[in-house]
Structures are given as structure tokens and as C-alpha cells.
Amino acid sequence: MPEATRNVTSQVSDELEEGIPVMQHILDNPFILLFLGVVVPTVLYVIWGVMEIIGIPIAK
């Protein structure tokens, strides 16, 4: 591959890597989406459960 073509190709790929937003990287990765799909509901249900337990009146 000629040197000029290699420089143009590397320059274009560098510009593409720099121009991709972080959120697109997250949404393009199925493992991150799977992790978030399991962790977020679990954390919310745990927090909800703790709030319900705290809300139970103390028996006399």
C-alpha cells in the first residue's frame, strides 16, 4: 500500500474514532446493555424493598 494511501486511511479512522460519542459506544455494546438491563432493575427493586421495610410501623 502506498504511503499516501496509508496516511489517508489512518487519518480517516482516527477522525471516526474521535467523533463517536461515548453514549453511542455504550449503546453499540450488547454486553453493556445486558449488564445495565440486569443491574438497574435489581438496584431499584432493592432500594424499593428497603424503603418498604423502613416504612413498616414498629409493633408495640
Order of alpha helices (4+ residues) and beta strands (2+ residues): alpha-alpha-alpha
